[in-house]
């Protein structure tokens, strides 16, 4: 039986005797403390009192707990922690671009293996999403090499330009498929060269800060919940077919939670305003 208690819980007399017997059986203090889920210092105090056969629950000798000043300081510390969390929350600035394709987000993640398929042949789900309209373009890639991702981004930009919209900037993370960590080689990275060829400015998120690229992170999570975790696939071909149908529904029919309309509807509205 495992005793789940708070670390500051006082052990009753019966359990104190049990801990002492376990100590006599050469069980380590830390193991006993972990078993009863208490602090190891409590077990030490129980062991030290064994000569007097004292297993009673001793009250604390500290008097500051009874003073009003102690509890006022405690309350001030709690209020200060709450204030720090509130300041951190309100300091987050949520941005949204006004014009379509002023900024796009790109990201990819590994898909789960399919039973019966070779686990060494991995597949990656790649996304490009517009910041203003949330119109999305997605593919299943065989790897996440820089050249593969660069070609995927070219296809996405070409698809966007079919609607007479020019992409101005792309926001990506600091992964090796988008950049290199050596400053002298960054300009020669394949993805960076592709952005220069397409006249697109490349921007990067803060290191270890996925919230900067939050729109595409949330889009990936939604697609996982709505499609890829609910369905079981027998081949990667089925995954690609399901992705095409899902993206068509997402862009044309599914109301976006923050826009209250399908992404393509928002795109048509923004393009009509430009005209």
Secondary structure, 3 states (H helix, E strand, C coil): CCCCCCCCCCCCHHHHHHHHHHHHCCCCHHHHHHHHCCCHHHHHHHHHCHHHCCCCCCCCCCCHHHCHHHHHHHHHHHHHHHHHHHHHHHCCCCCCCCCCCCCEEEEEEECCCCCCCCCCCCCEEEEEEECCCCCEEEEEECCCCHHHHHHHHHHHHHHHHCCCCCCCEEEECCCCCCCCCCHHHHHHCHHHHHHHHCCCEEEECCCCCHHHHHHHHHHHHHHHHHHHCCCCCCCHHHHHHHHHHHHHHHHHCCCCCCCCCCHHHHHHHHHHHHC
